[in-house]
Amino acid sequence: MIKQYVLLLLSGLLLLAGCSTTDSAEAEVAATRTTMVTTGDLTMLSQSSKAFSWHPTMFAVHASDEVDNEVVIKHMQAAITQAMQAKGYHLAKSHETPSVLVGFGLALESEMSDKEILKKAGLVAGLSTAGVDDEYEKGSVLVALFSPYNPVPVWRVLAQGFTDLDNSPLQREQRFERLLSTMLQSVPAV
């Protein structure tokens, strides 16, 4: 049950309702959109930037107590690794110094408001919940890239969407992987 809930949470973040109408058909169409905001400079990534590693402290999950944070973190890492590998990067081995550190976070609106996200992440996508059925909950996903020598992120992307409780676990996983791939689309290939 917990595993299914986590999968619901993760994959549903692709879905977004940005319209303010209460018509359910329009809300369903709007729920397939994604809102993202990006900031930073990716010029630190060059052709020699091939190895990445996880930021030592930035891997936060702000969700209900029913969610297994470790499962969410592992799924986030797997999806980010897949997206980075598709661009030619690899996860740094123990003897290798990474050229970029990747941090991430995930939050449900019931656990973290947009105001709190803005304060902590410096970004907010501004997704409105007006006209959205109670079966959906707004979620936010943040990915940040760091230079290994600087504690301040050099690049960040924040996506907001709504959980979709009707999709199968496989559909939810695939949608979440597509979301992270889209979020990391502007990261240059090596």
Kinemage of the C-alpha trace (Angstrom):
@kinemage 1
@onewidth
@group {chain A} dominant
@subgroup {mainchain}
@vectorlist {calphas} color= white
{ca met a 1} P 0.000 0.000 0.000
{ca ile a 2} L 2.774 2.443 0.916
{ca lys a 3} L 4.682 1.544 -2.245
{ca gln a 4} L 1.578 2.207 -4.341
{ca tyr a 5} L 1.052 5.559 -2.632
{ca val a 6} L 4.670 6.576 -3.305
{ca leu a 7} L 4.299 5.625 -6.950
{ca leu a 8} L 1.071 7.623 -7.122
{ca leu a 9} L 2.853 10.602 -5.676
{ca leu a 10} L 5.868 10.413 -7.920
{ca ser a 11} L 4.190 9.890 -11.231
{ca gly a 12} L 1.360 12.256 -10.600
{ca leu a 13} L 3.699 15.215 -10.431
{ca leu a 14} L 3.604 15.305 -14.206
{ca leu a 15} L -0.002 16.296 -14.175
{ca leu a 16} L -0.888 19.915 -13.854
{ca ala a 17} L -4.098 21.893 -13.769
{ca gly a 18} L -3.538 25.533 -14.522
{ca cys a 19} L -7.060 26.570 -15.391
{ca ser a 20} L -9.399 28.224 -12.954
{ca thr a 21} L -12.616 26.764 -14.304
{ca thr a 22} L -14.640 24.208 -12.397
{ca asp a 23} L -15.652 22.232 -15.494
{ca ser a 24} L -14.252 18.733 -14.919
{ca ala a 25} L -13.555 18.058 -18.623
{ca glu a 26} L -11.484 21.235 -18.852
{ca ala a 27} L -9.730 20.384 -15.580
{ca glu a 28} L -8.772 16.954 -16.967
{ca val a 29} L -7.296 18.511 -20.118
{ca ala a 30} L -5.425 21.098 -18.049
{ca ala a 31} L -4.166 18.326 -15.758
{ca thr a 32} L -1.902 17.013 -18.511
{ca arg a 33} L 0.199 20.206 -18.621
{ca thr a 34} L 3.423 20.711 -16.707
{ca thr a 35} L 4.620 23.983 -15.239
{ca met a 36} L 8.357 24.465 -14.830
{ca val a 37} L 10.661 27.306 -13.965
{ca thr a 38} L 14.445 27.245 -14.447
{ca thr a 39} L 17.260 29.507 -13.352
{ca gly a 40} L 21.030 29.425 -13.440
{ca asp a 41} L 23.990 28.981 -15.750
{ca leu a 42} L 25.021 25.637 -17.219
{ca thr a 43} L 28.290 26.882 -18.734
{ca met a 44} L 30.206 25.173 -15.916
{ca leu a 45} L 29.342 21.930 -17.690
{ca ser a 46} L 31.792 21.315 -20.483
{ca gln a 47} L 32.713 18.348 -22.609
{ca ser a 48} L 34.987 17.253 -19.769
{ca ser a 49} L 32.083 17.273 -17.295
{ca lys a 50} L 31.107 13.638 -17.508
{ca ala a 51} L 30.858 12.363 -13.948
{ca phe a 52} L 28.105 13.379 -11.539
{ca ser a 53} L 27.417 12.467 -7.953
{ca trp a 54} L 24.708 13.143 -5.397
{ca his a 55} L 24.787 16.276 -3.301
{ca pro a 56} L 25.640 15.161 0.251
{ca thr a 57} L 22.678 16.900 1.913
{ca met a 58} L 20.138 17.971 -0.719
{ca phe a 59} L 17.730 15.050 -1.108
{ca ala a 60} L 14.568 16.105 0.689
{ca val a 61} L 11.120 14.557 0.608
{ca his a 62} L 8.277 16.501 2.204
{ca ala a 63} L 5.287 14.187 2.114
{ca ser a 64} L 2.937 12.528 4.566
{ca asp a 65} L 4.211 10.023 7.110
{ca glu a 66} L 2.673 7.243 5.011
{ca val a 67} L 5.302 7.804 2.306
{ca asp a 68} L 8.555 5.853 2.590
{ca asn a 69} L 11.113 8.615 2.011
{ca glu a 70} L 13.886 6.115 1.221
{ca val a 71} L 11.824 4.583 -1.596
{ca val a 72} L 11.096 8.039 -3.016
{ca ile a 73} L 14.775 9.042 -2.827
{ca lys a 74} L 15.883 5.838 -4.578
{ca his a 75} L 13.307 6.320 -7.326
{ca met a 76} L 14.341 9.956 -7.796
{ca gln a 77} L 17.997 8.926 -8.004
{ca ala a 78} L 17.202 6.179 -10.520
{ca ala a 79} L 15.159 8.522 -12.736
{ca ile a 80} L 17.776 11.309 -12.586
{ca thr a 81} L 20.557 8.805 -13.295
{ca gln a 82} L 18.639 7.545 -16.329
{ca ala a 83} L 18.176 11.103 -17.647
{ca met a 84} L 21.824 12.019 -17.049
{ca gln a 85} L 23.103 8.811 -18.655
{ca ala a 86} L 20.986 9.539 -21.734
{ca lys a 87} L 23.012 12.760 -22.033
{ca gly a 88} L 26.366 10.954 -21.745
{ca tyr a 89} L 27.074 11.447 -18.042
{ca his a 90} L 27.833 8.676 -15.599
{ca leu a 91} L 27.560 8.294 -11.854
{ca ala a 92} L 31.015 8.907 -10.390
{ca lys a 93} L 32.827 5.864 -9.094
{ca ser a 94} L 34.409 5.922 -5.626
{ca his a 95} L 37.871 6.835 -6.999
{ca glu a 96} L 36.499 9.538 -9.313
{ca thr a 97} L 35.938 13.216 -8.545
{ca pro a 98} L 32.578 14.314 -9.953
{ca ser a 99} L 32.403 17.471 -12.028
{ca val a 100} L 28.817 18.157 -10.952
{ca leu a 101} L 26.721 17.367 -7.875
{ca val a 102} L 22.988 16.752 -8.217
{ca gly a 103} L 20.524 17.600 -5.475
{ca phe a 104} L 16.773 17.166 -5.492
{ca gly a 105} L 13.623 17.567 -3.477
{ca leu a 106} L 9.994 16.593 -3.650
{ca ala a 107} L 7.099 18.121 -1.721
{ca leu a 108} L 3.346 17.814 -1.532
{ca glu a 109} L 1.364 20.989 -0.955
{ca ser a 110} L -0.132 19.529 2.232
{ca glu a 111} L 3.405 19.379 3.658
{ca met a 112} L 5.063 22.433 2.089
{ca ser a 113} L 3.437 25.578 0.693
{ca asp a 114} L 4.611 27.550 -2.332
{ca lys a 115} L 5.785 30.245 0.080
{ca glu a 116} L 8.007 27.733 1.882
{ca ile a 117} L 9.300 26.349 -1.437
{ca leu a 118} L 10.167 29.866 -2.599
{ca lys a 119} L 12.005 30.528 0.672
{ca lys a 120} L 14.018 27.282 0.516
{ca ala a 121} L 14.513 26.810 -3.246
{ca gly a 122} L 14.361 30.387 -4.504
{ca leu a 123} L 11.859 29.305 -7.173
{ca val a 124} L 8.123 28.781 -7.423
{ca ala a 125} L 6.230 27.632 -10.493
{ca gly a 126} L 2.991 29.294 -9.375
{ca leu a 127} L 0.602 26.463 -10.117
{ca ser a 128} L -2.955 27.369 -9.166
{ca thr a 129} L -5.189 24.805 -7.505
{ca ala a 130} L -8.389 26.634 -8.468
{ca gly a 131} L -10.877 24.318 -10.181
{ca val a 132} L -8.965 21.145 -9.339
{ca asp a 133} L -10.843 18.210 -7.825
{ca asp a 134} L -9.969 17.088 -4.306
{ca glu a 135} L -8.681 13.789 -5.719
{ca tyr a 136} L -5.543 15.646 -6.851
{ca glu a 137} L -2.860 17.161 -4.647
{ca lys a 138} L -0.289 19.624 -5.925
{ca gly a 139} L 3.275 18.378 -5.830
{ca ser a 140} L 6.604 20.034 -6.558
{ca val a 141} L 9.886 18.527 -7.757
{ca leu a 142} L 13.192 20.400 -7.616
{ca val a 143} L 16.487 19.386 -9.225
{ca ala a 144} L 19.610 21.480 -8.602
{ca leu a 145} L 23.125 21.214 -10.005
{ca phe a 146} L 26.144 22.273 -7.979
{ca ser a 147} L 29.817 22.720 -8.669
{ca pro a 148} L 31.662 20.384 -6.278
{ca tyr a 149} L 33.512 23.452 -4.988
{ca asn a 150} L 30.565 25.784 -4.385
{ca pro a 151} L 27.722 25.313 -1.891
{ca val a 152} L 25.363 27.473 -3.975
{ca pro a 153} L 23.536 25.753 -6.851
{ca val a 154} L 24.628 26.903 -10.305
{ca trp a 155} L 21.362 25.759 -11.913
{ca arg a 156} L 17.870 24.799 -10.676
{ca val a 157} L 14.629 23.598 -12.177
{ca leu a 158} L 11.310 23.330 -10.338
{ca ala a 159} L 8.256 21.559 -11.747
{ca gln a 160} L 4.767 21.529 -10.272
{ca gly a 161} L 1.859 19.268 -11.053
{ca phe a 162} L -0.915 17.203 -9.502
{ca thr a 163} L -0.978 13.603 -8.378
{ca asp a 164} L -3.171 11.349 -10.497
{ca leu a 165} L -4.657 8.506 -8.483
{ca asp a 166} L -6.210 6.699 -11.461
{ca asn a 167} L -3.034 5.641 -13.286
{ca ser a 168} L -1.375 2.251 -12.849
{ca pro a 169} L 1.934 2.106 -10.946
{ca leu a 170} L 3.807 1.477 -14.204
{ca gln a 171} L 2.162 4.499 -15.877
{ca arg a 172} L 3.023 6.657 -12.873
{ca glu a 173} L 6.675 5.557 -12.898
{ca gln a 174} L 6.978 6.197 -16.631
{ca arg a 175} L 5.407 9.641 -16.341
{ca phe a 176} L 7.704 10.576 -13.483
{ca glu a 177} L 10.751 9.443 -15.466
{ca arg a 178} L 9.554 11.534 -18.421
{ca leu a 179} L 9.077 14.516 -16.114
{ca leu a 180} L 12.640 14.309 -14.810
{ca ser a 181} L 13.958 13.850 -18.347
{ca thr a 182} L 12.049 16.982 -19.408
{ca met a 183} L 13.287 18.887 -16.366
{ca leu a 184} L 16.892 18.034 -17.281
{ca gln a 185} L 16.425 18.677 -21.004
{ca ser a 186} L 18.535 21.863 -21.031
{ca val a 187} L 21.512 20.113 -19.405
{ca pro a 188} L 24.018 19.826 -22.276
{ca ala a 189} L 24.914 16.385 -23.585
{ca val a 190} L 28.547 15.322 -23.394
